[in-house]
């Protein structure tokens, strides 16, 4: 099999991990699959071939100018502050050249570069949860899904923030070279094989949704530590000395979602982390998170993530049994 060119365009003020994460995945996969005939050739290129400086101050010296790169198998576009006011030549190159690639991927706010190039029009996409509203507002012809860590729509994939680019790269390696190669790469990089693409972005639901009022903030912390307690609206309202109706109204106004949905999401996020980070069985996890029965937790996982708890653990922790 001929080596596939995996091109990563680089530009000033990009996020360095958006480049180095996928690059390490593809480079290791190439050497693991067949050291004598690497499956991938990873190339970095800038508009004019000159060095670029990342948002953290790291200098990257690319291998070539974009117009001097030949056939492209996979184009991986990084994100970072530099996507806000990109070089016009970069946008034009993407518009002209991306359709030549077999597939295109964007990491984090790299989705904005694809959008500016017209590549996401009429497609479903994602980006870092904190930029999803901006992407949807600036490009109304894109269906923006803020929840998954990566989204595939035809031959174009977009992913959430920074480390999600590693998940996406591992998914592409698994697609090309098989699960065993992807798993070996993941082990070398000391990461899990990959999170399923429809796994919710960390902190999408809970971070940045802290109540301004101290009693409600305290209640949020209490909920997280007492998921097996009575978390009905009536019980929660009593803890903050409000009527159920007043509590539901104030909570929704401060947190952005109803108490019931907040409890559901907290239970799901906690269950996910227990399945990822501990050896607790599904039954014990269900009890700890207040689901009552494993079947109730299974229904919640299938509804929100499209997989059962057991399948979720297998996909996120392939060495767990």
N, C-alpha and C positions, 0 to 999 in steps of 0.2 A: 504494500500500500504506500502510495506517495505521501510525503510529509505534507500536512495541511498547514497553511499559513494562518496563524492566529494574530491578527493585527490589533494593537492597542494604540489609538491616536492619543498623543499627549499635548498638553497646552498649559500655559501659565495658570497658576492658582488652582490646579486640580487637587483632588484628595489623594494623597500618595497610596493609601491602602487600597483604593479602587483600582490602582494599577498593579501593585505588587501582590495583592491577594490572588486574583485570577492568574497573573503571570506565574506565580509559584505553583499553582495547581496544574496549569498546562505544561510547564517545564518538567515537573516531576512525573506527570503522567506519560510524557513523551519518552523519558528515560526508563521508566518502569516497564512500559508495554514492550519495547524492543530497543535496547540500547544501541544496537548496530544500525537500526533504521528508525529513528525517532518519528513517532506519529505526528508530532506537532513541531513547527518552527514558529517561535513566538517573536514577533517584531514590534518594536515601538517606533513611532514616527511622528514628527511634528509638521506643521504646515510648510515650513521652509527648511526643515532638517536641523535647525539649531536647538540648543539646550533650552529647557523650560524649568521654571521654579514652582514647586508645589506650594499649597497653602500653608504648609508647616515649615517652609524654607529649604526643603530638600531639593537639590538640583538633579535633574534627570537629563542625561545625554542620549537622545534617541539614535536608532540605527540608521534612519533614513528620513528623507522628505516624503510626505504622503503621496505626492504625484509620482514618485519613483518606485513605489511598492507595486509588485505585479499582481498576480491572481490572489484573491483573498477568500479563504474558506469561511472564517468567522471573524467578525468585527466586534470588538468589545470596547464600548465607549465609557470612560470613567466620568465621575461627577466631581463636584467641588465648587467653590465660589466662582471659579473661572467660567462656569456655564451661564452666569447671569448676563455677562456682556462678552460673548464669545467673539473671536476673530471672524470677520465675515468670510474669509477664505476657508476656514474650517467648516462653517455651516454649508457653504457652497460645495466643498469637497464631499461632505456627507450626502448632500442631496444628489450629487452626480454619481458617487462611487458606491455608496452603501447597497444599492440594488444589485451590484455585481457579486456581493457576498452570498454564500449559501445561507448564512444566518447572521443576525445582528443582535447584539445584547447591549444593554445599558446598565450601569451600576449607579445606584443612588440618583443624584440629580443629573446624571448623564441622560436621563429621560428627556430633560429640557432641550438638550442638543438634538436628539432625534425628533422631538416635536417641532423645533424651529426649522428643521430640515424637511418637514412634511411627512416624515416616515411613520408617524403614529396616527395620522388622520384616519378616523373611523375604526380605530383599534382600541382594545382594552389594555391598560397599562397601570403600573404602580411606580412609586418612588418612595423616598424616605417619608415617613408618616407626617413629619412637620412641614413638608412641602407639597403634600397632595392637594390641599385646597388651592394653592397657587397654580399648580399644573392644570387643575380643572378649570380655574377661572381664566387663565391666560389662553388655554387651548380647549374651547368648549366642544370641539369635534372629537375629543378623546374621552373614552369612558375610563375614568380614574377609579381604581379600587384601592382604598387605603389600607386594607387589611393584610393581604398576602405578602410574604417576603420576596416572592418573585412571581411573575405572570408571563405565560407564553401565549402569544397570539400569532398563529402562523409561524413564520420564520423569524419573528422578532420577539425578544424577551426583555423585560425590564425588571429591575430588582430594587429592594429597599436599601437602607443605608449600609455603607461600608462592608461589614462582614457578610452581609447577604450576597455580596458579589462572589464570595468563596462558595457559598451554597449553590449559586447559579452555575459557577464554573464546574463544580463537581457534578452537577446534573448533566452538563454538556459532555463531560468526560465519560460519565456512565452511559450516555446515549451513544457515544462514538466507540468506546473501548470496552464497555461492559462494567458490571457492578464490581467485580473483583479488583480491577485496576483502580476504580474510583475509591473503593474501600482502602486499598493499600496507600493511595495518596493521602486520604484523610488521616490514616494512622500515622503516616510520616509527619504530617502537619499538626498532629495532636488535636484534631477536630473530629466531630462526629461525621459519619458518611455524608449526610446532608439532611437539613431540615426539609420536610415536604414543602413544596412551593405554596400550598394553601395554608401553611401554618401562619397564625397571626403574627404581625411584627411585634416584638417586645415593646411593651409600654404604650402601644397604640391606644389602648383603652384606659389605662390607669394613670400613667404618668401625665403630668400637666393637667390633671383633673382633681386637684386638691381644693377642698372647700376653703373659703375665706373665713368662715366663722369657726371659732375654736371648737365648740361642741360637735360640729359636723366633722371637722378634721379628726378629733378624737374618736368619733364613731367609725370613721373609715379605718383607722388603725385597729380598732376593736373588732370590726368585721373580719379583717384579714387574719386575725389571730383566733377567731372563734367561728370558723365556718361550719362547724357541726352543731352550733346553737340554733335557737329559734330566730331566724332572720326575716320574719314576716314584717310587713310595714307597721303593723300594730305594735310588735315587740320593739322594733327599732325606734318608733316614735316615742314609746314610753321611756326609753333610755335617755332621750334628749328633752323629755318633758314637753312634748308637743302633741297636739291631736294628730291622728293618722293623716287627715286631709291636709293640715298645715305642714306637717313633716314632708309629705310627698311633694307638695308644691315647692317648698324651700329647697329640699334636696335636689330636685330636678333642675331648679334654677341655678344652683351653685355648682353642681357636678356635671350637668349637661345631659344626664340620662336618668331614668327613673330608678328608685331604690331597687326594684326587682331586677332590672337589667344589670345594675351595678353588682349586685350579689351574684348573679349568674356569671358575669364576666370575671369576677374575682375568683369564684370557685374554679372556673375553667382555667384561668391563668395559673392558679396554685396547683391544680392537678397536673397541668402540663409540666411545670417545673419539678414536681415530685417524680413524675415518670422519667424525666430527663436526668435528674441528679441523684436519685435514690434507688434502692433495690426494693422498695415497698411494692407489694403486689397490688393488682388492680382493686381487689376488694378492700384492702386497707386504705388505699388512696381515696376510694369512693367514700369511705367512712370519715376519714380525716377532713375531706372537703365538703362534707355535708350533703352528699348526694343520696345517702341512705342505702342504696343498692348499686352494685356494679352495672346493672341494666340501665338505671337512671343516668349514670355517668356515661355509659356507652352512647345513649341517645343524644346527650349533650355534645359529645365529641363529634359524632356523625353529623349532627345538625350544623355545628360551627366550623369544623375542620374537614369534614368529608371522610374521616377515617375513624376506626374504633380506637380505644385506648391502647389495646394490645398492638395494633398495627402502628399506631403513633410511636410507641416505645421502640418497636422493631426498626422503624425507619429513622428515628432520631438517635437511638442507641443500638446500633447493629450488633454489638457484642453482648447485649443484655438478653437473658433467657428467663 
